Amino acid sequence: HRVLAAESDDLLTWRKLGLVKDVGEDGSWDEKGVGSPHVIRLDDGSMRMYYTGESMDGSTAIGVAKSVDLLNWEREQAGVSTFAF
């Protein structure tokens, strides 16, 4: 799965804009697919996309990407922390 964008002036007729979030590189946590995007606009005008990613072993995680134009997204990479409960 990948994330694609479209736009509309009337919510009835849509224009496809193309791919905005592709799968990760080989060996990455989201190399099998990305989906379920949720986008929020921050006070500074930039946007953050929170999305799910799936690795080849079927495990899933939440990713974050940032954009200023809704078409070009840069993945924000965080360090991994483990927690024991």
TORMARDO-962724 format. One record per atom (N, C-alpha, C): x, y, z; residue number from 1. Coordinates in pm, 1 decimal. Example, Ala and Ser with C-alpha at 12.3 -4.5 7.8 and 13.67 -1.06 7.14 Angstrom:
<sites>
+----------+----------+----------+-----+
!        u !        v !        w !   k !
+----------+----------+----------+-----+
!   1319.0 !   -569.0 !    780.0 !   1 !
!   1230.0 !   -450.0 !    780.0 !   1 !
!   1320.0 !   -330.0 !    780.0 !   1 !
!   1285.0 !   -225.0 !    708.0 !   2 !
!   1367.0 !   -106.0 !    714.0 !   2 !
!   1290.0 !      3.0 !    787.0 !   2 !
+----------+----------+----------+-----+
</sites>
This chain:
<sites>
+----------+----------+----------+-----+
!        u !        v !        w !   k !
+----------+----------+----------+-----+
!     83.2 !   -118.1 !      0.0 !   1 !
!      0.0 !      0.0 !      0.0 !   1 !
!     87.2 !    123.9 !      0.0 !   1 !
!     35.7 !    227.9 !    -59.3 !   2 !
!    103.9 !    356.9 !    -65.6 !   2 !
!      0.5 !    466.3 !    -44.3 !   2 !
!     45.4 !    588.0 !    -15.4 !   3 !
!    -46.5 !    699.3 !      5.8 !   3 !
!    -43.2 !    788.3 !   -117.6 !   3 !
!   -161.1 !    811.8 !   -175.3 !   4 !
!   -176.3 !    896.4 !   -293.2 !   4 !
!   -262.2 !   1017.1 !   -256.9 !   4 !
!   -254.3 !   1122.8 !   -336.0 !   5 !
!   -331.3 !   1244.6 !   -308.8 !   5 !
!   -420.8 !   1278.7 !   -426.9 !   5 !
!   -529.4 !   1347.5 !   -394.8 !   6 !
!   -620.7 !   1399.2 !   -496.6 !   6 !
!   -675.5 !   1530.8 !   -443.7 !   6 !
!   -724.4 !   1616.3 !   -533.6 !   7 !
!   -782.7 !   1743.6 !   -491.5 !   7 !
!   -913.2 !   1768.7 !   -564.7 !   7 !
!   -997.4 !   1849.9 !   -503.1 !   8 !
!  -1127.6 !   1879.7 !   -560.7 !   8 !
!  -1170.6 !   2020.1 !   -520.3 !   8 !
!  -1238.7 !   2088.5 !   -609.8 !   9 !
!  -1295.9 !   2219.3 !   -578.8 !   9 !
!  -1439.4 !   2207.9 !   -528.9 !   9 !
!  -1505.6 !   2096.8 !   -564.4 !  10 !
!  -1647.7 !   2081.5 !   -530.4 !  10 !
!  -1680.3 !   1953.5 !   -452.9 !  10 !
!  -1580.1 !   1873.7 !   -421.1 !  11 !
!  -1594.1 !   1744.8 !   -352.7 !  11 !
!  -1672.0 !   1640.7 !   -433.8 !  11 !
!  -1696.2 !   1669.7 !   -560.3 !  12 !
!  -1761.8 !   1574.5 !   -649.8 !  12 !
!  -1667.6 !   1529.3 !   -760.9 !  12 !
!  -1590.4 !   1622.5 !   -813.6 !  13 !
!  -1495.4 !   1594.0 !   -920.3 !  13 !
!  -1354.7 !   1602.5 !   -861.4 !  13 !
!  -1275.9 !   1496.1 !   -880.0 !  14 !
!  -1143.3 !   1487.6 !   -819.1 !  14 !
!  -1034.9 !   1475.8 !   -925.0 !  14 !
!   -920.1 !   1538.5 !   -898.4 !  15 !
!   -801.7 !   1527.5 !   -982.0 !  15 !
!   -694.8 !   1451.6 !   -904.1 !  15 !
!   -644.5 !   1344.4 !   -963.1 !  16 !
!   -538.6 !   1267.0 !   -898.6 !  16 !
!   -407.8 !   1343.9 !   -905.8 !  16 !
!   -338.6 !   1353.2 !   -793.8 !  17 !
!   -210.9 !   1423.5 !   -788.0 !  17 !
!    -92.9 !   1328.1 !   -783.0 !  17 !
!   -118.3 !   1203.8 !   -749.9 !  18 !
!    -11.4 !   1104.3 !   -751.2 !  18 !
!     36.6 !   1063.0 !   -613.9 !  18 !
!    147.0 !    994.0 !   -614.3 !  19 !
!    207.1 !    936.2 !   -495.6 !  19 !
!    265.5 !   1043.8 !   -404.5 !  19 !
!    231.1 !   1039.2 !   -275.4 !  20 !
!    289.9 !   1133.6 !   -179.7 !  20 !
!    367.5 !   1063.8 !    -68.6 !  20 !
!    339.4 !    936.1 !    -42.9 !  21 !
!    415.5 !    861.2 !     58.4 !  21 !
!    432.3 !    718.8 !     11.1 !  21 !
!    555.3 !    682.6 !    -20.4 !  22 !
!    584.8 !    549.3 !    -70.7 !  22 !
!    631.3 !    459.5 !     44.1 !  22 !
!    643.5 !    332.2 !     15.6 !  23 !
!    694.3 !    237.9 !    114.9 !  23 !
!    839.6 !    271.9 !    146.7 !  23 !
!    886.4 !    221.1 !    259.7 !  24 !
!   1024.2 !    245.1 !    300.6 !  24 !
!   1122.9 !    161.5 !    220.7 !  24 !
!   1248.1 !    186.5 !    243.8 !  25 !
!   1355.7 !    113.7 !    176.3 !  25 !
!   1360.4 !    -30.9 !    224.3 !  25 !
!   1427.6 !   -116.3 !    147.9 !  26 !
!   1443.4 !   -256.1 !    187.1 !  26 !
!   1501.3 !   -264.6 !    327.9 !  26 !
!   1439.5 !   -348.4 !    409.9 !  27 !
!   1485.7 !   -367.2 !    546.8 !  27 !
!   1428.4 !   -269.1 !    646.6 !  27 !
!   1351.2 !   -169.3 !    600.4 !  28 !
!   1294.9 !    -70.4 !    692.7 !  28 !
!   1166.0 !   -121.9 !    755.4 !  28 !
!   1122.1 !    -56.3 !    859.4 !  29 !
!   1002.8 !    -97.9 !    933.8 !  29 !
!    874.2 !    -82.5 !    851.4 !  29 !
!    877.7 !     -7.3 !    741.4 !  30 !
!    758.8 !     14.5 !    658.3 !  30 !
!    781.7 !    -25.8 !    512.1 !  30 !
!    867.1 !   -126.8 !    491.3 !  31 !
!    900.8 !   -165.7 !    354.2 !  31 !
!    789.3 !   -239.5 !    281.8 !  31 !
!    694.5 !   -297.8 !    354.8 !  32 !
!    587.2 !   -374.0 !    289.3 !  32 !
!    468.3 !   -285.6 !    251.2 !  32 !
!    443.6 !   -179.3 !    329.4 !  33 !
!    331.4 !    -93.7 !    296.4 !  33 !
!    314.1 !     20.6 !    393.8 !  33 !
!    248.5 !    125.3 !    348.7 !  34 !
!    210.3 !    238.8 !    432.9 !  34 !
!     63.8 !    270.3 !    403.8 !  34 !
!     -6.9 !    320.5 !    503.2 !  35 !
!   -148.1 !    351.8 !    482.8 !  35 !
!   -208.6 !    422.1 !    602.5 !  35 !
!   -339.9 !    434.0 !    600.8 !  36 !
!   -418.3 !    497.6 !    708.2 !  36 !
!   -364.5 !    635.8 !    745.0 !  36 !
!   -341.4 !    723.1 !    646.3 !  37 !
!   -283.9 !    854.1 !    678.7 !  37 !
!   -383.6 !    945.8 !    749.5 !  37 !
!   -333.3 !   1017.6 !    846.6 !  38 !
!   -409.7 !   1122.6 !    916.1 !  38 !
!   -321.7 !   1246.1 !    917.4 !  38 !
!   -371.9 !   1357.2 !    863.7 !  39 !
!   -292.1 !   1478.9 !    848.9 !  39 !
!   -349.3 !   1588.3 !    937.0 !  39 !
!   -260.5 !   1657.3 !   1009.2 !  40 !
!   -301.0 !   1773.8 !   1088.3 !  40 !
!   -214.8 !   1892.8 !   1047.4 !  40 !
!   -274.6 !   2012.1 !   1053.7 !  41 !
!   -200.7 !   2135.8 !   1025.2 !  41 !
!   -158.0 !   2195.7 !   1158.2 !  41 !
!    -30.7 !   2228.1 !   1170.2 !  42 !
!     23.2 !   2287.6 !   1291.8 !  42 !
!     12.2 !   2439.4 !   1286.7 !  42 !
!     30.5 !   2503.7 !   1400.0 !  43 !
!     18.7 !   2649.5 !   1409.4 !  43 !
!    112.8 !   2723.5 !   1315.2 !  43 !
!    228.5 !   2663.1 !   1284.2 !  44 !
!    324.3 !   2731.1 !   1194.8 !  44 !
!    290.4 !   2711.6 !   1046.0 !  44 !
!    179.2 !   2642.0 !   1016.1 !  45 !
!    136.8 !   2620.7 !    878.3 !  45 !
!    186.1 !   2491.3 !    816.9 !  45 !
!    279.2 !   2424.8 !    880.6 !  46 !
!    326.6 !   2296.7 !    829.0 !  46 !
!    226.3 !   2186.6 !    864.1 !  46 !
!    240.3 !   2072.7 !    798.5 !  47 !
!    151.3 !   1959.9 !    822.4 !  47 !
!    231.2 !   1840.5 !    870.8 !  47 !
!    165.4 !   1757.9 !    950.6 !  48 !
!    221.5 !   1630.7 !    993.8 !  48 !
!    125.7 !   1520.7 !    952.0 !  48 !
!    181.7 !   1415.5 !    894.2 !  49 !
!    104.0 !   1296.8 !    858.5 !  49 !
!    145.1 !   1184.1 !    953.3 !  49 !
!     47.7 !   1128.6 !   1020.0 !  50 !
!     68.1 !   1010.3 !   1101.5 !  50 !
!     10.9 !    893.7 !   1020.6 !  50 !
!     87.9 !    788.5 !   1004.4 !  51 !
!     47.3 !    678.8 !    917.7 !  51 !
!     95.9 !    545.9 !    974.7 !  51 !
!     36.3 !    438.0 !    929.8 !  52 !
!     82.4 !    306.5 !    970.9 !  52 !
!    178.4 !    252.0 !    866.4 !  52 !
!    272.9 !    175.7 !    912.9 !  53 !
!    366.5 !    108.4 !    824.3 !  53 !
!    373.1 !    -38.3 !    861.7 !  53 !
!    403.9 !   -120.9 !    763.2 !  54 !
!    414.1 !   -264.3 !    787.9 !  54 !
!    546.3 !   -315.8 !    734.2 !  54 !
!    613.7 !   -397.1 !    815.4 !  55 !
!    739.8 !   -457.1 !    772.2 !  55 !
!    712.0 !   -591.6 !    705.5 !  55 !
!    813.2 !   -650.4 !    647.9 !  56 !
!    796.7 !   -778.0 !    578.8 !  56 !
!    754.7 !   -890.5 !    672.3 !  56 !
!    785.7 !   -880.3 !    801.1 !  57 !
!    743.8 !   -986.3 !    894.2 !  57 !
!    601.2 !   -965.1 !    945.6 !  57 !
!    534.1 !   -859.0 !    897.0 !  58 !
!    394.8 !   -834.1 !    934.2 !  58 !
!    375.5 !   -744.4 !   1054.5 !  58 !
!    484.4 !   -705.2 !   1119.7 !  59 !
!    469.8 !   -614.0 !   1233.7 !  59 !
!    436.3 !   -474.1 !   1183.1 !  59 !
!    363.5 !   -398.6 !   1264.2 !  60 !
!    321.0 !   -264.5 !   1224.9 !  60 !
!    369.0 !   -161.9 !   1326.3 !  60 !
!    377.0 !    -38.0 !   1281.1 !  61 !
!    417.7 !     73.3 !   1366.4 !  61 !
!    358.0 !    200.8 !   1308.6 !  61 !
!    365.9 !    308.2 !   1386.5 !  62 !
!    317.0 !    439.4 !   1344.6 !  62 !
!    435.5 !    524.0 !   1300.7 !  62 !
!    421.8 !    587.4 !   1184.9 !  63 !
!    524.9 !    676.6 !   1135.0 !  63 !
!    474.9 !    819.9 !   1129.4 !  63 !
!    568.5 !    913.1 !   1118.3 !  64 !
!    536.1 !   1055.4 !   1110.1 !  64 !
!    616.4 !   1115.3 !    994.5 !  64 !
!    548.9 !   1197.7 !    914.3 !  65 !
!    615.7 !   1269.4 !    805.7 !  65 !
!    569.7 !   1414.7 !    810.5 !  65 !
!    652.0 !   1505.3 !    759.6 !  66 !
!    615.9 !   1647.8 !    760.5 !  66 !
!    614.3 !   1702.8 !    618.9 !  66 !
!    532.4 !   1808.6 !    599.5 !  67 !
!    518.9 !   1871.8 !    469.1 !  67 !
!    476.5 !   2016.7 !    487.2 !  67 !
!    507.0 !   2098.4 !    387.8 !  68 !
!    456.9 !   2235.8 !    385.6 !  68 !
!    357.9 !   2256.6 !    271.7 !  68 !
!    347.6 !   2156.4 !    179.5 !  69 !
!    260.8 !   2174.4 !     62.7 !  69 !
!    163.4 !   2058.4 !     38.0 !  69 !
!    160.7 !   1960.9 !    125.6 !  70 !
!     74.7 !   1841.7 !    116.2 !  70 !
!    112.2 !   1746.4 !      2.6 !  70 !
!    210.9 !   1778.5 !    -76.1 !  71 !
!    252.6 !   1690.9 !   -185.7 !  71 !
!    389.1 !   1627.7 !   -161.5 !  71 !
!    477.5 !   1700.0 !    -97.5 !  72 !
!    613.0 !   1652.4 !    -70.2 !  72 !
!    626.6 !   1627.9 !     79.4 !  72 !
!    647.7 !   1502.2 !    115.1 !  73 !
!    653.7 !   1462.0 !    255.4 !  73 !
!    791.5 !   1409.6 !    290.2 !  73 !
!    842.7 !   1452.2 !    405.6 !  74 !
!    971.7 !   1406.0 !    455.4 !  74 !
!    947.1 !   1324.8 !    581.8 !  74 !
!    993.4 !   1202.8 !    578.2 !  75 !
!    976.1 !   1113.9 !    692.7 !  75 !
!   1057.9 !   1165.5 !    810.4 !  75 !
!    995.2 !   1172.8 !    925.9 !  76 !
!   1065.5 !   1211.9 !   1048.3 !  76 !
!   1103.9 !   1086.4 !   1122.1 !  76 !
!   1232.0 !   1065.3 !   1135.8 !  77 !
!   1282.2 !    943.0 !   1197.6 !  77 !
!   1312.6 !    969.2 !   1344.1 !  77 !
!   1260.7 !    885.1 !   1427.8 !  78 !
!   1287.0 !    895.3 !   1570.8 !  78 !
!   1367.4 !    774.1 !   1615.2 !  78 !
!   1435.5 !    788.9 !   1724.6 !  79 !
!   1505.2 !    676.1 !   1783.3 !  79 !
!   1403.3 !    577.9 !   1839.7 !  79 !
!   1446.0 !    455.5 !   1855.7 !  80 !
!   1357.5 !    350.9 !   1907.9 !  80 !
!   1382.9 !    334.0 !   2055.6 !  80 !
!   1274.6 !    335.6 !   2131.6 !  81 !
!   1284.2 !    309.8 !   2275.6 !  81 !
!   1202.9 !    186.0 !   2308.1 !  81 !
!   1250.5 !    108.0 !   2399.8 !  82 !
!   1174.1 !     -8.6 !   2443.8 !  82 !
!   1132.0 !     13.5 !   2588.0 !  82 !
!   1015.5 !    -35.5 !   2619.0 !  83 !
!    961.0 !    -19.5 !   2752.2 !  83 !
!    918.9 !   -155.6 !   2804.7 !  83 !
!    942.8 !   -180.6 !   2931.5 !  84 !
!    895.9 !   -303.7 !   2993.5 !  84 !
!    783.8 !   -268.3 !   3089.6 !  84 !
!    677.5 !   -345.6 !   3084.7 !  85 !
!    563.6 !   -320.7 !   3173.2 !  85 !
!    547.2 !   -436.0 !   3268.2 !  85 !
+----------+----------+----------+-----+
</sites>
